[in-house]
Amino acid sequence: MAKMSIRRKLAIASWSEPSEGNIYGKLTVDMTRSLRYLEELRGRSGEKVTVTHLVGKAIAEALRRAPTLNGRVRLGEYIPFDTVDIAFLVALEGGNDLAKAKVCDVDKKSIVELAHELAERTSRLRGGGDNDFEKSKGAVKALPTWILRPVVAATGFLASSIGVTLKPLGIQPFPFGSCIITNVGMFGVDEAFVPPTPFARVPLYVLIGAVREHAVVKDGQIVAQKQLTITATIDHRFIDGAQLAVLAKTVRSVLEDPWQLDGPSQAAAPDATAQPKS
């Protein structure tokens, strides 16, 4: 019998036939100014800031402005979170397994601070220095799938809905915050959709695709433009059209004019003539 990875084993123990109402959507944005902004920010800070960090910051801004998405459902009642916390998925062992790196108060952090904190957490995960992850990984390895299924469901409810700390399993309260972000663009995938993870109990899953150059019509002329497609899987219990419009509008606004994150005096910074690097 082939040996299953932790990711595969956990997936089998988590999902069954789909029964929840989810909304799927995508947003394609012009990344010309964002790429220029990231290049400038890397030069100013020395930090390796990427599209993932910028999208994470944009999502945090959207969650702050559309608070009905920033919360959880507990026993049929919506409970808002006091902070905007986001979990970023990290590929381990060459992509054979996944882990999450949760960052708190993303809306209050700068992109440089977000990049620095996420890099530290990613380094610990990949180096085996994250004690909580090592505990949870050990538990998943030890339990057979048929036992793991009810255990995962129970721990998901206790940690993600109630906010219970499960120290022996390395699980902290609300381990995924209110959003999970993953970037498949680094693997060359243009766009895809994230399946909801039942035990995470988050209302929003965001997938970042690859930045590609496309031919677009601008001022009556066909020009090359670097674009990014972001897809979202959203729990319909949390959001309707009005909230979805706020989410999409905020993310597009930040990505098409990222200088606004530096304050009013920096918003709408003039375009440079140099072409940004991808």
Disulfide bonds with the S-S distance in Angstrom:
none
